[in-house]
Amino acid sequence: MKHEDKHIIHFSFRLMESVEVRLKGNMEHLDGIYSIRDIRAAHKEAGSLLPPVRLKKVEGVWVHSDSLKPSNLSVAIGKALDMDAPGLPGAGTGDSSNG
């Protein structure tokens, strides 16, 4: 059974030790995969800064669905998913961390 949910997810992404940016993106969930598109500055309504990413949670870690490897971006978005969307499948278990 397919479940689809669309909304905007807000998250912080650390570019370097002293630089953190607030971003947001349009999120869609389908069959355990979270697609985040139009990733942009939190105060903007348009102007994507990054290509779309597709994430899923594997053994408590948010990873890219193609490589099954985590990145700073997947962990940052996953942390927001866990905090902001606890009712979504695979999110909200509270076991992700932003390294």
N, C-alpha and C positions, 0 to 999 in steps of 0.2 A: 504494500500500500504506500502510495506516495503522499508525502506531507510537504506543503509548500508554505512558507511564511516570508513576507518581505517587510523590512523596516530598515532604519538607519542605525548603525552601530558607531559609537564614539569611543576613541581610544587614544592613548598617548604612545608615541614612538620615539625612542631615544636614538638620535642620529650619532651622537658622540657623548662622551662623559658629561659635558656641561650643556648639551643642547637637546632639549626634548620638545617635540611638536605635538600639538593636539590635532588629531585628524578624525575624519568620519567617512563612512562609505555606505553604500546601499547594500544591504545583506539579503540574500535569498538562501533558504534552506530546502534541500531536496535530497531525500534518501541518504541522510547522514553526512552530506557534504554541504559546507557553508561557502557560498560564493560571495565575495566582497568586491563590489565594482564601484567605479567612480570615486576612488579614494582621493579625498581632497582636504584642504585646510578646514578645521572645524567651523570657521566663520564664513565659509564660502558655500554657495549652492551649486556651483558648477566648476569645471576646470580640474579634471583628474590629474593627479600628480604621479600615480603609479598604475601599472597594468593591473587587471583583475587578478585576485588570488582565490584559490579554492583550498579550503582547509577541512580537516576532520580531526577528531580526537582519538588517539591510539594510546592505550595504556596510560591515560591521564596526561598525555602531552599533545598539544596542538601542532599538527604537522601539515605540510603541503600534500594535497591528495595525490599528486603525480609522483613525487619522489619519496613520500612517506618520511621526510626529514624535517625537523624543526628549523626555524630561523628566528632571528630577533623579531621580524614582522609577524610571523605566525604566533609566536608566544605573546606578543603585545595584543594582537587582535583576540587571541584565545582568552587572555585574562579578562578582557572586556566582555566577551561572550559569557564567561563564567559568572561575572559579577552582575551584568545587566540583563542577562537572558536565562535565568535559572530554569525556566519552564521549557526551554527548547531541548529537543533530544540531543544528548551528548554534551550539553553545556550545564553549567551550574553545579558541578560536583565539588568545586572549591579546591581542586588539587593542581591547578596550573599556577605557574609563577613566572614572573617577568625577570629573566636573568639579565 
